[in-house]
Amino acid sequence: MHATFTEIDFIEEIRLRCWARENYAPRDRRDATWHRVILDEMGVRDQELRADSAEAETVFENLAT
């Protein structure tokens, strides 16, 4: 099944992005039929989590030396 999406206004996009952050799911647990804005925002959150993890690792390494 291939989903088609209509254009959304700015307010609806913000609402979807907020929903995506509040209901974040790891990549392997995401439904491919979710709106592209939701999937995009979860991808942004993936990047933030990777960056946070790398930063925490650097801080830990600096504390250990």
PQR file with spaces between the fields and no chain letter, atoms N, CA, C, O and H, PARSE charges and radii, in Angstrom:
ATOM       1  N    MET     1       0.839   -1.176    0.000 -0.4000 1.5000
ATOM       2  CA   MET     1       0.000    0.000    0.000 -0.0000 2.0000
ATOM       3  C    MET     1       0.885    1.241    0.000  0.5500 1.7000
ATOM       4  O    MET     1       1.795    1.362    0.821 -0.5500 1.4000
ATOM       5  N    HIS     2       0.624    2.128   -0.892 -0.4000 1.5000
ATOM       6  CA   HIS     2       1.422    3.347   -1.012 -0.0000 2.0000
ATOM       7  C    HIS     2       0.583    4.522   -0.542  0.5500 1.7000
ATOM       8  O    HIS     2      -0.484    4.790   -1.095 -0.5500 1.4000
ATOM       9  H    HIS     2      -0.115    2.029   -1.559  0.4000 1.0000
ATOM      10  N    ALA     3       1.060    5.222    0.476 -0.4000 1.5000
ATOM      11  CA   ALA     3       0.311    6.359    1.012 -0.0000 2.0000
ATOM      12  C    ALA     3       0.640    7.624    0.231  0.5500 1.7000
ATOM      13  O    ALA     3       1.789    7.852   -0.150 -0.5500 1.4000
ATOM      14  H    ALA     3       1.927    5.005    0.925  0.4000 1.0000
ATOM      15  N    THR     4      -0.363    8.427    0.002 -0.4000 1.5000
ATOM      16  CA   THR     4      -0.138    9.737   -0.600 -0.0000 2.0000
ATOM      17  C    THR     4      -0.515   10.789    0.425  0.5500 1.7000
ATOM      18  O    THR     4      -1.465   10.611    1.187 -0.5500 1.4000
ATOM      19  H    THR     4      -1.296    8.241    0.311  0.4000 1.0000
ATOM      20  N    PHE     5       0.218   11.869    0.442 -0.4000 1.5000
ATOM      21  CA   PHE     5      -0.001   12.902    1.436 -0.0000 2.0000
ATOM      22  C    PHE     5      -0.338   14.217    0.762  0.5500 1.7000
ATOM      23  O    PHE     5       0.234   14.574   -0.269 -0.5500 1.4000
ATOM      24  H    PHE     5       0.990   12.013   -0.178  0.4000 1.0000
ATOM      25  N    THR     6      -1.258   14.915    1.352 -0.4000 1.5000
ATOM      26  CA   THR     6      -1.593   16.237    0.853 -0.0000 2.0000
ATOM      27  C    THR     6      -0.700   17.257    1.539  0.5500 1.7000
ATOM      28  O    THR     6      -0.090   16.974    2.570 -0.5500 1.4000
ATOM      29  H    THR     6      -1.722   14.625    2.189  0.4000 1.0000
ATOM      30  N    GLU     7      -0.632   18.434    0.960 -0.4000 1.5000
ATOM      31  CA   GLU     7       0.142   19.503    1.579 -0.0000 2.0000
ATOM      32  C    GLU     7      -0.515   19.898    2.895  0.5500 1.7000
ATOM      33  O    GLU     7      -1.739   19.873    3.027 -0.5500 1.4000
ATOM      34  H    GLU     7      -1.128   18.664    0.122  0.4000 1.0000
ATOM      35  N    ILE     8       0.310   20.259    3.858 -0.4000 1.5000
ATOM      36  CA   ILE     8      -0.211   20.685    5.156 -0.0000 2.0000
ATOM      37  C    ILE     8       0.271   22.096    5.443  0.5500 1.7000
ATOM      38  O    ILE     8       1.278   22.544    4.895 -0.5500 1.4000
ATOM      39  H    ILE     8       1.304   20.279    3.752  0.4000 1.0000
ATOM      40  N    ASP     9      -0.455   22.789    6.306 -0.4000 1.5000
ATOM      41  CA   ASP     9      -0.042   24.143    6.648 -0.0000 2.0000
ATOM      42  C    ASP     9       0.993   24.104    7.776  0.5500 1.7000
ATOM      43  O    ASP     9       1.268   23.051    8.350 -0.5500 1.4000
ATOM      44  H    ASP     9      -1.273   22.425    6.752  0.4000 1.0000
ATOM      45  N    PHE    10       1.550   25.259    8.074 -0.4000 1.5000
ATOM      46  CA   PHE    10       2.622   25.372    9.062 -0.0000 2.0000
ATOM      47  C    PHE    10       2.189   24.852   10.434  0.5500 1.7000
ATOM      48  O    PHE    10       2.943   24.134   11.090 -0.5500 1.4000
ATOM      49  H    PHE    10       1.327   26.115    7.607  0.4000 1.0000
ATOM      50  N    ILE    11       0.993   25.207   10.863 -0.4000 1.5000
ATOM      51  CA   ILE    11       0.503   24.785   12.182 -0.0000 2.0000
ATOM      52  C    ILE    11       0.397   23.267   12.249  0.5500 1.7000
ATOM      53  O    ILE    11       0.797   22.660   13.243 -0.5500 1.4000
ATOM      54  H    ILE    11       0.381   25.791   10.330  0.4000 1.0000
ATOM      55  N    GLU    12      -0.132   22.657   11.211 -0.4000 1.5000
ATOM      56  CA   GLU    12      -0.253   21.198   11.184 -0.0000 2.0000
ATOM      57  C    GLU    12       1.122   20.540   11.185  0.5500 1.7000
ATOM      58  O    GLU    12       1.308   19.504   11.824 -0.5500 1.4000
ATOM      59  H    GLU    12      -0.457   23.150   10.404  0.4000 1.0000
ATOM      60  N    GLU    13       2.087   21.125   10.481 -0.4000 1.5000
ATOM      61  CA   GLU    13       3.440   20.570   10.479 -0.0000 2.0000
ATOM      62  C    GLU    13       4.041   20.611   11.879  0.5500 1.7000
ATOM      63  O    GLU    13       4.650   19.638   12.326 -0.5500 1.4000
ATOM      64  H    GLU    13       1.936   21.967    9.963  0.4000 1.0000
ATOM      65  N    ILE    14       3.871   21.734   12.570 -0.4000 1.5000
ATOM      66  CA   ILE    14       4.389   21.843   13.945 -0.0000 2.0000
ATOM      67  C    ILE    14       3.711   20.812   14.839  0.5500 1.7000
ATOM      68  O    ILE    14       4.366   20.177   15.666 -0.5500 1.4000
ATOM      69  H    ILE    14       3.376   22.524   12.207  0.4000 1.0000
ATOM      70  N    ARG    15       2.410   20.645   14.677 -0.4000 1.5000
ATOM      71  CA   ARG    15       1.679   19.663   15.474 -0.0000 2.0000
ATOM      72  C    ARG    15       2.219   18.254   15.232  0.5500 1.7000
ATOM      73  O    ARG    15       2.401   17.489   16.179 -0.5500 1.4000
ATOM      74  H    ARG    15       1.878   21.161   14.005  0.4000 1.0000
ATOM      75  N    LEU    16       2.474   17.914   13.985 -0.4000 1.5000
ATOM      76  CA   LEU    16       3.014   16.592   13.662 -0.0000 2.0000
ATOM      77  C    LEU    16       4.427   16.416   14.210  0.5500 1.7000
ATOM      78  O    LEU    16       4.770   15.342   14.703 -0.5500 1.4000
ATOM      79  H    LEU    16       2.326   18.536   13.216  0.4000 1.0000
ATOM      80  N    ARG    17       5.243   17.458   14.129 -0.4000 1.5000
ATOM      81  CA   ARG    17       6.609   17.367   14.656 -0.0000 2.0000
ATOM      82  C    ARG    17       6.604   17.201   16.177  0.5500 1.7000
ATOM      83  O    ARG    17       7.404   16.443   16.726 -0.5500 1.4000
ATOM      84  H    ARG    17       4.964   18.331   13.729  0.4000 1.0000
ATOM      85  N    CYS    18       5.707   17.908   16.848 -0.4000 1.5000
ATOM      86  CA   CYS    18       5.578   17.739   18.304 -0.0000 2.0000
ATOM      87  C    CYS    18       5.136   16.320   18.640  0.5500 1.7000
ATOM      88  O    CYS    18       5.662   15.698   19.563 -0.5500 1.4000
ATOM      89  H    CYS    18       5.058   18.524   16.403  0.4000 1.0000
ATOM      90  N    TRP    19       4.167   15.815   17.882 -0.4000 1.5000
ATOM      91  CA   TRP    19       3.699   14.450   18.110 -0.0000 2.0000
ATOM      92  C    TRP    19       4.852   13.468   17.949  0.5500 1.7000
ATOM      93  O    TRP    19       4.994   12.536   18.740 -0.5500 1.4000
ATOM      94  H    TRP    19       3.741   16.320   17.132  0.4000 1.0000
ATOM      95  N    ALA    20       5.672   13.677   16.925 -0.4000 1.5000
ATOM      96  CA   ALA    20       6.795   12.778   16.656 -0.0000 2.0000
ATOM      97  C    ALA    20       7.780   12.766   17.819  0.5500 1.7000
ATOM      98  O    ALA    20       8.303   11.712   18.178 -0.5500 1.4000
ATOM      99  H    ALA    20       5.556   14.434   16.282  0.4000 1.0000
ATOM     100  N    ARG    21       8.035   13.925   18.404 -0.4000 1.5000
ATOM     101  CA   ARG    21       8.966   13.984   19.537 -0.0000 2.0000
ATOM     102  C    ARG    21       8.367   13.345   20.784  0.5500 1.7000
ATOM     103  O    ARG    21       9.062   12.652   21.527 -0.5500 1.4000
ATOM     104  H    ARG    21       7.611   14.782   18.111  0.4000 1.0000
ATOM     105  N    GLU    22       7.090   13.577   21.011 -0.4000 1.5000
ATOM     106  CA   GLU    22       6.428   13.017   22.194 -0.0000 2.0000
ATOM     107  C    GLU    22       6.235   11.504   22.083  0.5500 1.7000
ATOM     108  O    GLU    22       6.134   10.816   23.099 -0.5500 1.4000
ATOM     109  H    GLU    22       6.525   14.141   20.408  0.4000 1.0000
ATOM     110  N    ASN    23       6.184   10.992   20.876 -0.4000 1.5000
ATOM     111  CA   ASN    23       5.926    9.569   20.633 -0.0000 2.0000
ATOM     112  C    ASN    23       7.082    8.911   19.889  0.5500 1.7000
ATOM     113  O    ASN    23       6.879    7.979   19.110 -0.5500 1.4000
ATOM     114  H    ASN    23       6.266   11.551   20.051  0.4000 1.0000
ATOM     115  N    TYR    24       8.289    9.401   20.132 -0.4000 1.5000
ATOM     116  CA   TYR    24       9.477    8.908   19.435 -0.0000 2.0000
ATOM     117  C    TYR    24       9.547    7.381   19.504  0.5500 1.7000
ATOM     118  O    TYR    24       9.290    6.775   20.544 -0.5500 1.4000
ATOM     119  H    TYR    24       8.454   10.158   20.764  0.4000 1.0000
ATOM     120  N    ALA    25       9.895    6.791   18.389 -0.4000 1.5000
ATOM     121  CA   ALA    25      10.093    5.344   18.304 -0.0000 2.0000
ATOM     122  C    ALA    25      11.401    5.090   17.565  0.5500 1.7000
ATOM     123  O    ALA    25      11.716    5.801   16.611 -0.5500 1.4000
ATOM     124  H    ALA    25      10.104    7.283   17.544  0.4000 1.0000
ATOM     125  N    PRO    26      12.167    4.089   17.990 -0.5600 1.5000
ATOM     126  CA   PRO    26      13.376    3.736   17.249  0.2800 2.0000
ATOM     127  C    PRO    26      13.022    3.395   15.801  0.5500 1.7000
ATOM     128  O    PRO    26      11.895    2.997   15.504 -0.5500 1.4000
ATOM     129  N    ARG    27      13.984    3.553   14.920 -0.4000 1.5000
ATOM     130  CA   ARG    27      13.762    3.372   13.481 -0.0000 2.0000
ATOM     131  C    ARG    27      13.077    2.034   13.159  0.5500 1.7000
ATOM     132  O    ARG    27      12.188    1.988   12.308 -0.5500 1.4000
ATOM     133  H    ARG    27      14.899    3.876   15.161  0.4000 1.0000
ATOM     134  N    ASP    28      13.478    0.961   13.822 -0.4000 1.5000
ATOM     135  CA   ASP    28      12.915   -0.356   13.499 -0.0000 2.0000
ATOM     136  C    ASP    28      11.485   -0.552   14.017  0.5500 1.7000
ATOM     137  O    ASP    28      10.852   -1.560   13.706 -0.5500 1.4000
ATOM     138  H    ASP    28      14.200    0.999   14.513  0.4000 1.0000
ATOM     139  N    ARG    29      10.974    0.398   14.800 -0.4000 1.5000
ATOM     140  CA   ARG    29       9.612    0.288   15.313 -0.0000 2.0000
ATOM     141  C    ARG    29       8.666    1.312   14.699  0.5500 1.7000
ATOM     142  O    ARG    29       7.530    1.456   15.149 -0.5500 1.4000
ATOM     143  H    ARG    29      11.488    1.218   15.053  0.4000 1.0000
ATOM     144  N    ARG    30       9.129    2.023   13.674 -0.4000 1.5000
ATOM     145  CA   ARG    30       8.307    3.048   13.019 -0.0000 2.0000
ATOM     146  C    ARG    30       7.447    2.436   11.930  0.5500 1.7000
ATOM     147  O    ARG    30       7.856    1.513   11.226 -0.5500 1.4000
ATOM     148  H    ARG    30      10.053    1.905   13.309  0.4000 1.0000
ATOM     149  N    ASP    31       6.263    2.969   11.815 -0.4000 1.5000
ATOM     150  CA   ASP    31       5.331    2.537   10.773 -0.0000 2.0000
ATOM     151  C    ASP    31       5.620    3.342    9.508  0.5500 1.7000
ATOM     152  O    ASP    31       5.573    4.572    9.530 -0.5500 1.4000
ATOM     153  H    ASP    31       5.930    3.718   12.387  0.4000 1.0000
ATOM     154  N    ALA    32       5.913    2.668    8.433 -0.4000 1.5000
ATOM     155  CA   ALA    32       6.256    3.335    7.173 -0.0000 2.0000
ATOM     156  C    ALA    32       5.099    4.164    6.619  0.5500 1.7000
ATOM     157  O    ALA    32       5.302    4.999    5.738 -0.5500 1.4000
ATOM     158  H    ALA    32       5.951    1.668    8.415  0.4000 1.0000
ATOM     159  N    THR    33       3.890    3.939    7.128 -0.4000 1.5000
ATOM     160  CA   THR    33       2.743    4.715    6.649 -0.0000 2.0000
ATOM     161  C    THR    33       2.537    6.012    7.422  0.5500 1.7000
ATOM     162  O    THR    33       1.648    6.794    7.086 -0.5500 1.4000
ATOM     163  H    THR    33       3.725    3.260    7.843  0.4000 1.0000
ATOM     164  N    TRP    34       3.357    6.255    8.464 -0.4000 1.5000
ATOM     165  CA   TRP    34       3.251    7.523    9.185 -0.0000 2.0000
ATOM     166  C    TRP    34       3.562    8.664    8.227  0.5500 1.7000
ATOM     167  O    TRP    34       4.271    8.481    7.238 -0.5500 1.4000
ATOM     168  H    TRP    34       4.079    5.620    8.737  0.4000 1.0000
ATOM     169  N    HIS    35       3.037    9.817    8.521 -0.4000 1.5000
ATOM     170  CA   HIS    35       3.241   10.994    7.669 -0.0000 2.0000
ATOM     171  C    HIS    35       4.733   11.278    7.532  0.5500 1.7000
ATOM     172  O    HIS    35       5.503   11.082    8.472 -0.5500 1.4000
ATOM     173  H    HIS    35       2.461    9.966    9.325  0.4000 1.0000
ATOM     174  N    ARG    36       5.127   11.741    6.353 -0.4000 1.5000
ATOM     175  CA   ARG    36       6.548   12.020    6.078 -0.0000 2.0000
ATOM     176  C    ARG    36       7.137   13.032    7.055  0.5500 1.7000
ATOM     177  O    ARG    36       8.329   12.964    7.356 -0.5500 1.4000
ATOM     178  H    ARG    36       4.502   11.900    5.590  0.4000 1.0000
ATOM     179  N    VAL    37       6.331   13.972    7.560 -0.4000 1.5000
ATOM     180  CA   VAL    37       6.823   14.957    8.535 -0.0000 2.0000
ATOM     181  C    VAL    37       7.171   14.262    9.849  0.5500 1.7000
ATOM     182  O    VAL    37       8.173   14.600   10.479 -0.5500 1.4000
ATOM     183  H    VAL    37       5.363   14.028    7.316  0.4000 1.0000
ATOM     184  N    ILE    38       6.363   13.308   10.264 -0.4000 1.5000
ATOM     185  CA   ILE    38       6.638   12.552   11.492 -0.0000 2.0000
ATOM     186  C    ILE    38       7.934   11.766   11.334  0.5500 1.7000
ATOM     187  O    ILE    38       8.790   11.790   12.217 -0.5500 1.4000
ATOM     188  H    ILE    38       5.549   13.033    9.752  0.4000 1.0000
ATOM     189  N    LEU    39       8.077   11.075   10.217 -0.4000 1.5000
ATOM     190  CA   LEU    39       9.291   10.290    9.984 -0.0000 2.0000
ATOM     191  C    LEU    39      10.522   11.190    9.900  0.5500 1.7000
ATOM     192  O    LEU    39      11.592   10.829   10.392 -0.5500 1.4000
ATOM     193  H    LEU    39       7.381   11.056    9.499  0.4000 1.0000
ATOM     194  N    ASP    40      10.374   12.352    9.283 -0.4000 1.5000
ATOM     195  CA   ASP    40      11.482   13.297    9.194 -0.0000 2.0000
ATOM     196  C    ASP    40      11.899   13.771   10.583  0.5500 1.7000
ATOM     197  O    ASP    40      13.090   13.806   10.890 -0.5500 1.4000
ATOM     198  H    ASP    40       9.505   12.645    8.884  0.4000 1.0000
ATOM     199  N    GLU    41      10.939   14.133   11.419 -0.4000 1.5000
ATOM     200  CA   GLU    41      11.265   14.636   12.761 -0.0000 2.0000
ATOM     201  C    GLU    41      11.891   13.541   13.615  0.5500 1.7000
ATOM     202  O    GLU    41      12.788   13.820   14.410 -0.5500 1.4000
ATOM     203  H    GLU    41       9.971   14.105   11.169  0.4000 1.0000
ATOM     204  N    MET    42      11.440   12.317   13.468 -0.4000 1.5000
ATOM     205  CA   MET    42      12.067   11.217   14.207 -0.0000 2.0000
ATOM     206  C    MET    42      13.497   11.005   13.720  0.5500 1.7000
ATOM     207  O    MET    42      14.366   10.635   14.509 -0.5500 1.4000
ATOM     208  H    MET    42      10.711   12.090   12.823  0.4000 1.0000
ATOM     209  N    GLY    43      13.752   11.233   12.438 -0.4000 1.5000
ATOM     210  CA   GLY    43      15.117   11.173   11.914 -0.0000 2.0000
ATOM     211  C    GLY    43      15.992   12.268   12.507  0.5500 1.7000
ATOM     212  O    GLY    43      17.164   12.038   12.803 -0.5500 1.4000
ATOM     213  H    GLY    43      13.046   11.533   11.797  0.4000 1.0000
ATOM     214  N    VAL    44      15.425   13.455   12.680 -0.4000 1.5000
ATOM     215  CA   VAL    44      16.152   14.553   13.332 -0.0000 2.0000
ATOM     216  C    VAL    44      16.491   14.154   14.764  0.5500 1.7000
ATOM     217  O    VAL    44      17.602   14.396   15.237 -0.5500 1.4000
ATOM     218  H    VAL    44      14.473   13.641   12.440  0.4000 1.0000
ATOM     219  N    ARG    45      15.528   13.542   15.449 -0.4000 1.5000
ATOM     220  CA   ARG    45      15.754   13.103   16.835 -0.0000 2.0000
ATOM     221  C    ARG    45      16.822   12.009   16.882  0.5500 1.7000
ATOM     222  O    ARG    45      17.623   11.978   17.816 -0.5500 1.4000
ATOM     223  H    ARG    45      14.626   13.346   15.065  0.4000 1.0000
ATOM     224  N    ASP    46      16.848   11.118   15.900 -0.4000 1.5000
ATOM     225  CA   ASP    46      17.910   10.104   15.820 -0.0000 2.0000
ATOM     226  C    ASP    46      19.277   10.775   15.804  0.5500 1.7000
ATOM     227  O    ASP    46      20.184   10.365   16.529 -0.5500 1.4000
ATOM     228  H    ASP    46      16.197   11.143   15.141  0.4000 1.0000
ATOM     229  N    GLN    47      19.422   11.804   14.981 -0.4000 1.5000
ATOM     230  CA   GLN    47      20.700   12.526   14.876 -0.0000 2.0000
ATOM     231  C    GLN    47      21.057   13.193   16.199  0.5500 1.7000
ATOM     232  O    GLN    47      22.217   13.172   16.613 -0.5500 1.4000
ATOM     233  H    GLN    47      18.685   12.137   14.393  0.4000 1.0000
ATOM     234  N    GLU    48      20.071   13.781   16.862 -0.4000 1.5000
ATOM     235  CA   GLU    48      20.324   14.423   18.154 -0.0000 2.0000
ATOM     236  C    GLU    48      20.783   13.404   19.189  0.5500 1.7000
ATOM     237  O    GLU    48      21.703   13.668   19.963 -0.5500 1.4000
ATOM     238  H    GLU    48      19.129   13.798   16.526  0.4000 1.0000
ATOM     239  N    LEU    49      20.146   12.251   19.202 -0.4000 1.5000
ATOM     240  CA   LEU    49      20.522   11.214   20.161 -0.0000 2.0000
ATOM     241  C    LEU    49      21.933   10.698   19.898  0.5500 1.7000
ATOM     242  O    LEU    49      22.688   10.445   20.836 -0.5500 1.4000
ATOM     243  H    LEU    49      19.398   12.037   18.574  0.4000 1.0000
ATOM     244  N    ARG    50      22.292   10.541   18.615 -0.4000 1.5000
ATOM     245  CA   ARG    50      23.659   10.108   18.285 -0.0000 2.0000
ATOM     246  C    ARG    50      24.670   11.157   18.732  0.5500 1.7000
ATOM     247  O    ARG    50      25.718   10.814   19.279 -0.5500 1.4000
ATOM     248  H    ARG    50      21.678   10.747   17.852  0.4000 1.0000
ATOM     249  N    ALA    51      24.367   12.421   18.504 -0.4000 1.5000
ATOM     250  CA   ALA    51      25.277   13.502   18.896 -0.0000 2.0000
ATOM     251  C    ALA    51      25.413   13.557   20.412  0.5500 1.7000
ATOM     252  O    ALA    51      26.516   13.724   20.932 -0.5500 1.4000
ATOM     253  H    ALA    51      23.516   12.699   18.059  0.4000 1.0000
ATOM     254  N    ASP    52      24.291   13.415   21.124 -0.4000 1.5000
ATOM     255  CA   ASP    52      24.333   13.415   22.587 -0.0000 2.0000
ATOM     256  C    ASP    52      25.167   12.254   23.108  0.5500 1.7000
ATOM     257  O    ASP    52      25.934   12.408   24.059 -0.5500 1.4000
ATOM     258  H    ASP    52      23.395   13.279   20.702  0.4000 1.0000
ATOM     259  N    SER    53      25.015   11.092   22.482 -0.4000 1.5000
ATOM     260  CA   SER    53      25.761    9.910   22.888 -0.0000 2.0000
ATOM     261  C    SER    53      27.256   10.105   22.666  0.5500 1.7000
ATOM     262  O    SER    53      28.067    9.754   23.523 -0.5500 1.4000
ATOM     263  H    SER    53      24.393   10.967   21.709  0.4000 1.0000
ATOM     264  N    ALA    54      27.617   10.663   21.519 -0.4000 1.5000
ATOM     265  CA   ALA    54      29.032   10.906   21.214 -0.0000 2.0000
ATOM     266  C    ALA    54      29.614   11.928   22.176  0.5500 1.7000
ATOM     267  O    ALA    54      30.750   11.782   22.627 -0.5500 1.4000
ATOM     268  H    ALA    54      26.958   10.948   20.823  0.4000 1.0000
ATOM     269  N    GLU    55      28.842   12.965   22.495 -0.4000 1.5000
ATOM     270  CA   GLU    55      29.317   13.991   23.428 -0.0000 2.0000
ATOM     271  C    GLU    55      29.510   13.405   24.823  0.5500 1.7000
ATOM     272  O    GLU    55      30.502   13.707   25.487 -0.5500 1.4000
ATOM     273  H    GLU    55      27.919   13.084   22.129  0.4000 1.0000
ATOM     274  N    ALA    56      28.583   12.581   25.269 -0.4000 1.5000
ATOM     275  CA   ALA    56      28.699   11.958   26.581 -0.0000 2.0000
ATOM     276  C    ALA    56      29.915   11.044   26.640  0.5500 1.7000
ATOM     277  O    ALA    56      30.612   10.994   27.653 -0.5500 1.4000
ATOM     278  H    ALA    56      27.777   12.337   24.730  0.4000 1.0000
ATOM     279  N    GLU    57      30.169   10.325   25.559 -0.4000 1.5000
ATOM     280  CA   GLU    57      31.332    9.442   25.509 -0.0000 2.0000
ATOM     281  C    GLU    57      32.624   10.248   25.610  0.5500 1.7000
ATOM     282  O    GLU    57      33.555    9.838   26.304 -0.5500 1.4000
ATOM     283  H    GLU    57      29.603   10.366   24.736  0.4000 1.0000
ATOM     284  N    THR    58      32.690   11.384   24.929 -0.4000 1.5000
ATOM     285  CA   THR    58      33.873   12.246   24.980 -0.0000 2.0000
ATOM     286  C    THR    58      34.087   12.782   26.388  0.5500 1.7000
ATOM     287  O    THR    58      35.214   12.795   26.885 -0.5500 1.4000
ATOM     288  H    THR    58      31.934   11.717   24.365  0.4000 1.0000
ATOM     289  N    VAL    59      33.020   13.221   27.026 -0.4000 1.5000
ATOM     290  CA   VAL    59      33.123   13.736   28.398 -0.0000 2.0000
ATOM     291  C    VAL    59      33.611   12.638   29.320  0.5500 1.7000
ATOM     292  O    VAL    59      34.482   12.880   30.155 -0.5500 1.4000
ATOM     293  H    VAL    59      32.105   13.210   26.623  0.4000 1.0000
ATOM     294  N    PHE    60      33.069   11.437   29.190 -0.4000 1.5000
ATOM     295  CA   PHE    60      33.478   10.321   30.035 -0.0000 2.0000
ATOM     296  C    PHE    60      34.954    9.997   29.827  0.5500 1.7000
ATOM     297  O    PHE    60      35.682    9.759   30.791 -0.5500 1.4000
ATOM     298  H    PHE    60      32.361   11.241   28.511  0.4000 1.0000
ATOM     299  N    GLU    61      35.396    9.987   28.564 -0.4000 1.5000
ATOM     300  CA   GLU    61      36.803    9.710   28.275 -0.0000 2.0000
ATOM     301  C    GLU    61      37.704   10.775   28.886  0.5500 1.7000
ATOM     302  O    GLU    61      38.773   10.454   29.406 -0.5500 1.4000
ATOM     303  H    GLU    61      34.805   10.180   27.781  0.4000 1.0000
ATOM     304  N    ASN    62      37.292   12.028   28.832 -0.4000 1.5000
ATOM     305  CA   ASN    62      38.081   13.111   29.419 -0.0000 2.0000
ATOM     306  C    ASN    62      38.149   12.989   30.931  0.5500 1.7000
ATOM     307  O    ASN    62      39.178   13.310   31.525 -0.5500 1.4000
ATOM     308  H    ASN    62      36.424   12.289   28.410  0.4000 1.0000
ATOM     309  N    LEU    63      37.083   12.536   31.565 -0.4000 1.5000
ATOM     310  CA   LEU    63      37.081   12.352   33.011 -0.0000 2.0000
ATOM     311  C    LEU    63      37.977   11.190   33.420  0.5500 1.7000
ATOM     312  O    LEU    63      38.568   11.209   34.500 -0.5500 1.4000
ATOM     313  H    LEU    63      36.247   12.276   31.083  0.4000 1.0000
ATOM     314  N    ALA    64      38.079   10.193   32.573 -0.4000 1.5000
ATOM     315  CA   ALA    64      38.865    9.002   32.880 -0.0000 2.0000
ATOM     316  C    ALA    64      40.364    9.244   32.740  0.5500 1.7000
ATOM     317  O    ALA    64      41.166    8.465   33.256 -0.5500 1.4000
ATOM     318  H    ALA    64      37.599   10.177   31.696  0.4000 1.0000
ATOM     319  N    THR    65      40.750   10.316   32.046 -0.4000 1.5000
ATOM     320  CA   THR    65      42.182   10.561   31.848 -0.0000 2.0000
ATOM     321  C    THR    65      42.728   11.517   32.865  0.5500 1.7000
ATOM     322  O    THR    65      43.917   11.831   32.840 -0.5500 1.4000
ATOM     323  H    THR    65      40.099   10.948   31.627  0.4000 1.0000
